[in-house]
Amino acid sequence: MFAKLIKFLKEVKIEVSKVSYPSRKELWTSTGVVIVFSAILSLFIYAFDLLFSRALIAVLR
């Protein structure tokens, strides 16, 4: 059992060494893109929600 665990941990170490991490600049750029996209999407959803709720109120009156 311990041999399998040791083999697994060695393989994990090998795989982690293959990972490429983004630079600080790339990370901030990607974060900015996600924040801007999330804000735009939330405004889009808000606008449709407002539109549909007013349409529903108008239909129910």
C-alpha positions as CSV (number, residue, x, y, z in Angstrom):
1,M,0.0,0.0,0.0
2,F,2.8,2.4,0.9
3,A,4.6,1.6,-2.4
4,K,1.5,2.8,-4.4
5,L,1.3,5.9,-2.3
6,I,4.9,6.7,-2.9
7,K,4.6,6.0,-6.6
8,F,1.5,8.3,-6.7
9,L,3.3,11.1,-5.0
10,K,6.3,10.9,-7.3
11,E,4.0,11.0,-10.3
12,V,2.2,14.0,-8.8
13,K,5.6,15.8,-8.4
14,I,6.4,15.1,-12.1
15,E,3.0,16.4,-13.3
16,V,3.2,19.5,-11.1
17,S,6.6,20.3,-12.6
18,K,5.0,20.4,-16.0
19,V,2.5,23.1,-15.0
20,S,3.1,26.5,-16.5
21,Y,1.8,29.3,-14.3
22,P,0.8,32.7,-15.8
23,S,2.9,35.8,-15.1
24,R,1.6,38.5,-12.8
25,K,0.7,40.7,-15.8
26,E,-1.2,37.9,-17.5
27,L,-3.0,37.1,-14.3
28,W,-4.1,40.7,-13.8
29,T,-5.2,41.0,-17.4
30,S,-7.2,37.8,-17.2
31,T,-8.8,38.9,-14.0
32,G,-9.7,42.3,-15.5
33,V,-11.3,40.6,-18.5
34,V,-13.4,38.3,-16.2
35,I,-14.5,41.3,-14.1
36,V,-15.5,43.4,-17.1
37,F,-17.3,40.5,-18.8
38,S,-19.2,39.7,-15.5
39,A,-20.3,43.3,-15.2
40,I,-21.5,43.5,-18.8
41,L,-23.3,40.2,-18.4
42,S,-25.0,41.3,-15.2
43,L,-26.2,44.5,-16.8
44,F,-27.5,42.5,-19.7
45,I,-29.4,40.2,-17.4
46,Y,-30.7,43.1,-15.3
47,A,-32.0,44.9,-18.5
48,F,-33.9,41.8,-19.6
49,D,-35.3,41.1,-16.2
50,L,-36.5,44.7,-16.0
51,L,-38.0,44.4,-19.5
52,F,-39.8,41.2,-18.8
53,S,-41.1,42.2,-15.4
54,R,-42.6,45.4,-16.8
55,A,-44.1,43.5,-19.7
56,L,-45.6,41.0,-17.2
57,I,-47.0,43.8,-15.1
58,A,-48.5,45.4,-18.2
59,V,-50.1,42.1,-19.3
60,L,-51.6,41.4,-15.8
61,R,-53.2,44.8,-15.5
